Amino acid sequence: MVRRRRQESLWIHKWSRPIIGAIAAIGALGTGYLTFTKLTSGAIACTGGCGKVLSSAWAEILGQPLTLFGCLAYLSMLALAVAPLLVSPAKNKELRSKLEGLTWPLLFVGATGMMIFSAFLMFVLATDIKEVCPYCIGSATFTLAMFLLTLFGRRWDDRGQLLFSGVIIAMVALVGTLGVYAVPIDGPLRSADSSLPSNAGRPITNPSGEAEVALAKHLKDTGATMYGLYWCPHCFDQKQLFGKEAYRQMPYVECDPAGYQSKTAVCQAALPEGSGFPTWEVNGEFLSGTQSLQALAVASGYTGPTDFVNSGSRTGGTSEGG
């Protein structure tokens, strides 16, 4: 009896829920901030390669920012951790006990799934993106901490059965993750466009009209050049304005040394010091930021059709991604 009382009075049993709740709250704030920044195309406060990571093909699921789903997952863990604590054991002991019995298994399932998903993203970060992202590493640490707290934060009746269930949950989470990203098991990790490697950037999805194709050919014929980075979100926006057919005609130069068909030396020799990305060189002038197709047409002396089908996607030339 004395031994059982000691086990039940362990500090971790008393504080595991508040700690899980605190971790989940911090995680929700972090992922919420990244989601807001992603949706508004704002600058991310980061000392590593966060911009490259968060603009990669891995940073979206079903067309939505991955951080949005992370925020929802953290909020769910916060609700599960805190819900029983809102019920006074002195006033309603039975309800408190029921909520604890119901939420602990759900906390374990959630923490296990989030940990496996974060571990997969760490693998992608190390092997495919090859950048350091403090937010990603922090989130992975949070999910591991929540898993350990759910595992040791209460006295489970059968920990062996719990671990077995954890293995099953982990397998389901891994299969689900691979299914979401459609990662080929027998080949290298690639971008969403299976015809190009991941360091070629996100695939262009907008269609091109005749005007976009004609403008792209004109820019190429007149010696204009777009300098960009494959992971840069505003470079992607520029490519989307032209569309997938016209993009094949664009005079594009990749400036990141890790990018597909990179020409870093050309960029260094051509661009003024401190240039952002994308930067256009048109008729001897440098235009920094995402440019509207109309602006490029005027700057290059283009006289062809101007009924651009993607002209509404961007209206200015002020956004810079690097």
C-alpha positions in Angstrom: 0.0 0.0 0.0 2.8 2.4 0.9 4.6 1.7 -2.5 1.4 2.4 -4.4 0.9 5.7 -2.6 4.4 6.7 -3.5 3.9 5.9 -7.1 0.6 7.9 -7.2 2.3 10.9 -5.5 5.1 11.2 -8.0 5.4 14.8 -9.2 5.1 13.9 -12.8 1.7 12.3 -12.2 0.5 15.6 -10.7 2.1 18.0 -13.3 2.0 16.0 -16.5 -1.2 17.5 -17.7 -0.3 21.1 -17.0 3.1 20.6 -18.7 1.5 19.0 -21.8 -1.0 21.8 -21.9 1.8 24.4 -21.7 3.8 22.7 -24.4 0.7 22.4 -26.7 -0.1 26.1 -26.1 3.5 27.2 -27.1 3.3 24.8 -30.1 -0.1 26.3 -31.2 1.3 29.8 -31.0 4.4 28.9 -33.0 2.5 27.1 -35.8 -0.2 29.8 -35.7 2.4 32.4 -36.3 4.0 30.4 -39.2 0.5 29.8 -40.7 -0.3 33.6 -40.6 3.1 34.4 -42.1 2.7 31.8 -44.9 -0.9 33.0 -45.8 0.1 36.7 -45.8 3.5 36.1 -47.5 5.2 37.9 -44.7 8.8 37.6 -43.6 9.6 34.9 -41.0 11.7 35.7 -38.0 14.3 33.0 -38.3 18.1 32.5 -38.1 18.2 29.4 -40.2 16.7 28.2 -43.5 13.0 28.5 -42.5 12.0 30.4 -45.6 13.3 27.6 -47.8 11.7 24.9 -45.7 8.3 26.6 -45.4 8.1 27.3 -49.2 9.1 23.7 -50.2 6.6 21.2 -51.6 6.7 19.5 -48.2 5.2 22.5 -46.5 1.7 22.0 -47.9 -1.0 19.4 -47.6 -4.1 19.4 -49.7 -3.3 22.9 -50.8 -3.1 24.3 -47.3 0.0 25.2 -45.1 1.3 22.2 -43.2 1.6 24.5 -40.2 -2.2 25.0 -40.1 -2.7 21.3 -39.5 0.1 21.4 -36.9 -1.7 24.3 -35.1 -5.0 22.3 -35.0 -3.1 19.3 -33.6 -1.5 21.3 -30.9 -4.9 23.0 -30.0 -6.5 19.5 -29.8 -3.7 18.3 -27.4 -4.2 21.5 -25.3 -8.0 20.9 -25.0 -7.5 17.2 -24.1 -4.8 18.1 -21.5 -6.7 20.9 -19.8 -10.3 19.7 -20.0 -10.2 17.6 -16.8 -8.4 20.3 -14.9 -11.3 22.6 -15.4 -13.5 20.3 -13.3 -13.0 20.6 -9.5 -12.5 17.2 -7.9 -14.1 18.4 -4.7 -17.3 19.4 -6.4 -17.6 16.8 -9.1 -15.2 14.0 -8.6 -17.0 11.5 -10.8 -16.9 13.8 -13.9 -13.3 14.6 -13.3 -12.4 10.9 -13.1 -14.4 10.2 -16.3 -12.7 13.0 -18.2 -9.3 11.8 -17.1 -10.0 8.3 -18.1 -11.3 9.4 -21.5 -8.6 11.9 -22.4 -5.5 10.0 -21.4 -5.7 7.4 -24.2 -6.6 10.2 -26.7 -3.5 12.2 -25.5 -1.4 9.1 -26.0 -2.8 8.6 -29.5 -2.3 12.2 -30.5 1.2 12.5 -29.0 2.3 9.3 -30.7 1.0 10.4 -34.1 2.5 13.8 -33.9 5.8 12.4 -32.8 6.0 10.0 -35.8 4.9 12.8 -38.2 7.6 15.1 -36.8 10.2 12.4 -37.1 9.4 11.9 -40.7 9.7 15.7 -41.3 13.1 15.6 -39.6 14.2 12.9 -42.0 13.0 15.0 -45.0 14.7 18.1 -43.5 18.0 16.2 -43.2 18.0 14.2 -46.5 16.0 16.3 -49.0 15.7 19.9 -48.0 19.1 20.0 -46.2 18.4 23.1 -44.1 18.3 23.9 -40.4 14.8 25.1 -39.3 14.6 26.0 -35.6 10.8 25.9 -35.7 10.8 22.4 -37.1 13.4 21.2 -34.6 11.5 22.8 -31.8 8.2 21.2 -32.8 9.8 17.8 -33.0 11.2 18.3 -29.5 7.7 19.3 -28.3 6.0 16.2 -29.8 8.7 13.9 -28.2 8.2 15.6 -24.8 4.4 15.2 -25.0 4.8 11.6 -25.9 7.1 10.9 -22.9 4.7 12.8 -20.6 1.7 10.8 -21.7 3.7 7.6 -21.3 5.1 8.3 -17.9 2.7 11.0 -16.7 0.2 8.5 -15.2 0.0 5.0 -13.9 -1.2 2.9 -16.8 -2.7 -0.4 -15.8 -0.8 -2.4 -18.5 2.1 -0.5 -19.9 3.1 -3.4 -22.2 -0.3 -3.3 -23.9 0.1 0.5 -24.1 3.4 0.2 -25.9 2.0 -2.4 -28.3 -0.8 0.0 -29.1 1.8 2.7 -29.6 3.5 0.6 -32.2 0.3 0.1 -34.1 -0.5 3.8 -33.9 3.0 4.7 -35.1 2.6 2.3 -38.1 -0.7 3.8 -39.0 0.7 7.4 -38.6 3.7 6.6 -40.9 1.5 4.9 -43.6 -0.8 7.9 -43.4 2.0 10.3 -43.8 3.5 8.5 -46.7 0.1 8.4 -48.3 -0.5 12.1 -47.9 2.8 13.0 -49.5 2.6 10.1 -52.0 6.3 9.4 -51.4 7.7 6.5 -53.6 9.1 3.8 -51.3 11.5 2.5 -54.0 13.0 5.7 -55.1 14.5 9.0 -53.9 12.4 11.7 -52.4 11.1 14.0 -55.2 9.0 17.1 -55.5 5.3 17.0 -56.3 6.3 17.1 -60.0 7.7 13.6 -60.5 9.5 14.7 -63.6 11.8 17.0 -61.7 13.9 16.7 -58.6 12.9 18.4 -55.4 15.5 21.1 -55.8 13.8 22.3 -59.0 11.1 24.0 -56.8 7.4 23.6 -56.6 5.6 22.6 -59.8 3.8 25.3 -61.7 0.1 24.7 -61.7 -1.5 27.8 -63.4 -2.4 27.4 -67.1 -0.9 29.8 -69.7 -2.7 31.8 -72.3 -1.3 32.7 -75.7 -0.3 36.1 -74.3 1.8 34.6 -71.5 3.6 32.3 -73.9 4.2 35.2 -76.4 5.6 37.4 -73.6 7.9 34.7 -72.3 9.3 34.1 -75.8 9.8 37.9 -76.3 11.6 38.2 -73.0 13.9 35.4 -74.0 14.5 36.7 -77.5 15.4 40.2 -76.2 17.9 38.9 -73.7 15.9 39.5 -70.5 16.6 37.3 -67.5 14.8 36.3 -64.3 17.2 35.5 -61.5 15.6 33.4 -58.7 15.9 30.7 -56.0 14.0 27.5 -56.4 12.7 27.7 -52.8 11.8 31.4 -52.9 8.0 31.9 -52.5 7.9 35.1 -54.6 9.9 33.5 -57.4 7.2 30.8 -57.4 4.6 33.5 -57.6 6.3 35.0 -60.6 6.4 31.6 -62.4 2.8 31.1 -61.6 1.9 34.4 -63.3 3.4 33.0 -66.5 1.8 29.5 -66.1 3.3 26.1 -66.8 3.4 26.3 -70.6 5.0 29.8 -70.7 7.4 29.0 -67.9 9.2 26.5 -70.3 10.0 29.6 -72.5 11.0 31.9 -69.6 14.7 33.0 -69.5 15.2 31.8 -65.9 18.5 31.5 -64.1 18.7 29.5 -60.8 21.0 31.2 -58.3 21.0 28.8 -55.3 24.0 26.5 -55.4 21.8 23.6 -54.3 19.2 24.3 -57.0 18.5 22.3 -60.1 20.8 23.4 -63.0 22.2 26.2 -60.8 24.3 29.0 -62.3 25.4 30.8 -59.1 28.5 32.3 -60.8 26.3 33.9 -63.4 24.1 35.4 -60.8 27.0 36.7 -58.8 28.5 38.4 -61.8 25.3 39.9 -63.1 23.3 41.0 -60.0 24.0 44.2 -58.1 25.1 43.7 -54.5 22.2 43.2 -52.1 19.7 42.2 -54.8 16.6 40.3 -53.6 14.8 37.6 -55.4 13.3 37.4 -57.9 15.2 40.1 -59.8 14.6 40.7 -63.5 17.2 42.2 -65.9 15.3 43.8 -68.8 17.0 46.1 -71.3 19.9 46.8 -69.0 17.7 47.6 -66.0 17.1 45.6 -62.9 13.6 45.1 -61.6 13.4 43.6 -58.1 10.5 41.7 -56.8 7.6 39.9 -58.4 6.6 41.8 -61.5 3.2 41.9 -63.1 3.1 40.7 -66.7 2.0 44.1 -67.8 5.0 45.7 -66.2 7.4 43.2 -67.9 5.6 43.9 -71.2 6.2 47.7 -70.9 9.8 47.3 -69.7 10.7 45.0 -72.5 8.9 46.8 -75.3 6.6 43.9 -75.9 3.8 44.7 -78.5 2.0 41.3 -78.7 -1.3 40.3 -77.2 -1.9 41.4 -73.6 -5.0 39.5 -72.6 -3.0 37.7 -69.8 -5.1 35.0 -68.1 -3.1 35.2 -64.9 -2.8 39.0 -64.7 -5.1 39.1 -61.6 -2.8 36.9 -59.5 -0.4 39.8 -58.8 -0.7 43.5 -59.5 2.6 44.9 -58.4 6.3 44.4 -58.5 7.3 44.9 -54.8 7.4 41.5 -53.2 10.9 40.0 -52.7 11.6 36.5 -51.5 15.3 36.7 -50.7 
